[in-house]
Amino acid sequence: MNPFKKASTIAALFLSFSYIAVAQENSKEAAPIPKEEKSVTHHSVVIDGKTINYTATAGALIVRNNIDEPVAFYGYTYYSKEGVTEVTKRPITFSFNGGPGTSSMWLHMGVMGPKRLLVNDPYDNGAGPYKLEDNQYSILDESDIVMMDPIGTGISRAIGKAKNETAWGVDGDIKSVGDFMKQFLIDNERLNSPRFILGESYGTMRSAGVSKYLQNAGFAFNGIILVSAVLDLRTLTFQDGDDISFVMNLPTYAATAWYHNKIPNKPTSLENYLKEARAFAEGAYTSALMKGSKISQDEKEAIAKKLSYFTGLSTSYILNGKLRITQGQFCQELLRDEHMTTGRIDSRYKGINQNLLSERTAYDPQSNALSPIYITSFLNYYYNELKVNKNLTYHTTANSLAGFKWDWKHNTSGFGDAATPNTAVDLADAMSKNPSLKILVLNGYYDLATPFYGIEYTFDHMGLEPKILANVQMKYYEAGHMMYTHPASGVAFKKDVANFIKANSNIK
C-alpha cells in the first residue's frame, strides 16, 4: 500500500475513533434526567393519646445548581400533619444520620418517624418477624419532619453532569445537604415556618457546617439538635502524638466500667461518679499526659492506680499502655475475663470475644444486635407501607458503592488540609451571626463513638460570647449513641426535643 494512502487511512480511522469517543462522552453527559419521584400516602398515628392524621410523601426531589442544571436525585420522606391552615405556626424539622455515608434509616425507624421498631435493648434481637408500633417518641405532634438521605444513601444519587464523589466529603456534603434543604423549603412553601435541624453522629458535624452555609445564604434556623455529637474530630481519633482523645474518652470509660460492675465499692450515683471522672480527666490525668516521657515513675504509678479505679482495668495493663488506652483496647479488655467484649456505639451491649488474645475489639456487639432488625424492618416499611417504587434500590450505606471514599478536608485553619476537620468553627460563626439560634445537645453516657466529654470540651473551647453560649443546652441519658432504643431514654428524648422546638418556634 502507498505509505501516504496508508497514513491517510490510519488518520481517518483515528479521527473516526475520536468521533466515537466524543460521541460516547457526550452521550454520558446527555444521559436522561430522572423525573421527580413521589409516593403520597395518608395515615394516622396516636401519640400521647391524641390521634394525628398525616401525609407521608416519600421519594426524591430533583435538586438544581445555581444555574438550574439538575445535579441530584435526592431521596427523602416528608411527614406533614393534615389540616394545618397556617404553616407559619407549624415547625418543620430536617433530620439525618451520619456515618459519613449512612442513610437516615436509624433515626427514621428509631425515634423520628411515626412508626417505631421494637427492640430488645440492650440485648440480641434474633431473626424476624419484627414488630412496628405507633411511635410515642416521635415529634410529629409538634413538628413536620423531613427525613433526608444524603447522596449515595437511600435512593439519592448525583445526576446530569454531577458526580457522587463531589458530595462525598465534608464540604461537598455540607453544600449538597444545604442545597436540598433550601430547595425543599421553596418547593413546599415552608420558607416562613419555624425551622430546625436534627442530626445524629457525623450528622452533627454536618449540621454545624450546614448552619453556616445556610446562614450565609440567607436561611436562618430557629434551632439545631445535636444527637450524640462530635464537631471537632480530633477529640475522638486517637492521633499519634496527640493525647486529647485519651482524656475525652475517660469519663465514658468510667460510665461503662460502672455499668458492668467493674468498679470496686461501686458508687451509688452515676452522675456523681462521672463528676469525679471529669475532674480527674481535666486535672491530674491531663497534667500527667502532658509531661510525656518526663513523668516520674512514682507519678506514673499513682495515675495508673487512679485510672484503674475509673476504668476497671488493671494497673499493670494501664502501665503497659503508658497510661493511654484507646477505645478499641478498652472495649476488648474490660470484659476479657468473661470472654466478652463491649459495644462502641453503646457500651451497655456485650458480645462474644472471638479472640481472647486480640489487643482490640474486632466488631461492635450493638451493631450486630440492631443492624439486621433495622435494615429488614425499614425496607419492608419503605416499600410496602410508604409505597416507594421497588425498582429504586435503597442503600442503607454508601460504603458498598463504587468510588466511595470520604474527603475529610475542611479548610478552616491556616494549615489547610493538614488540619483535622472541625465544624465547631462553622457553628460558632452561625451562632454569632444569628444570636437567637438555639442549640440542644443530647448525650448518651455509654456512647464510646462520640463521648459526651468531647462535646462538652468542644463547646467550652469555641470562644463563644457568654450570652451566645447560654443558647446551648445539654441533656444526658443512661444509654448509648442511639439513646432512643432505651425505653426510659426514649421518653426523655421526646420530652427534651419537643420542649426545645416549642420553646424556640416563636409562635404567638
Secondary structure, DSSP 8 states (H G I E B T S, - for coil): --HHHHHHHHHHHHHHHHHHHHHHHHHHHT------EEEEEEEEEEETTEEEEEEEEEEEEEEE-TTS-EEEEEEEEEEEETT-S-GGGS-EEEEE--TTTB-THHHIIIIISSEEE---TTS---SS---EEE-TT--TTT-EEEEEE-TTSBT-EE-TT--HHHHSBHHHHHHHHHHHHHHHHHHTT-TTS-EEEEEEEHHHHHHHHHHHHHHHTT---SEEEEEEE-SBGGGTS--TT--HHHHHHHHHHHHHHHHTT-STT--S-HHHHHHHHHHHIIIIIHHHHHHGGGS-HHHHHHHHHHHHHHH---HHHHHHTTT---HHHHHHHTTGGGTEEE-SS-TT-EEE-S-TT-SS--S-HHHHHHHHHHHHHHHHHHHHTS---TTS--BSBSTTSTT---B-----STTGGGS--BTHHHHHHHHHHSTT-EEEEEEETT-SSS-HHHHHHHHHTS---HHHHTTEEEEEESS-TTGGGSHHHHHHHHHHHHHHHHHTS---
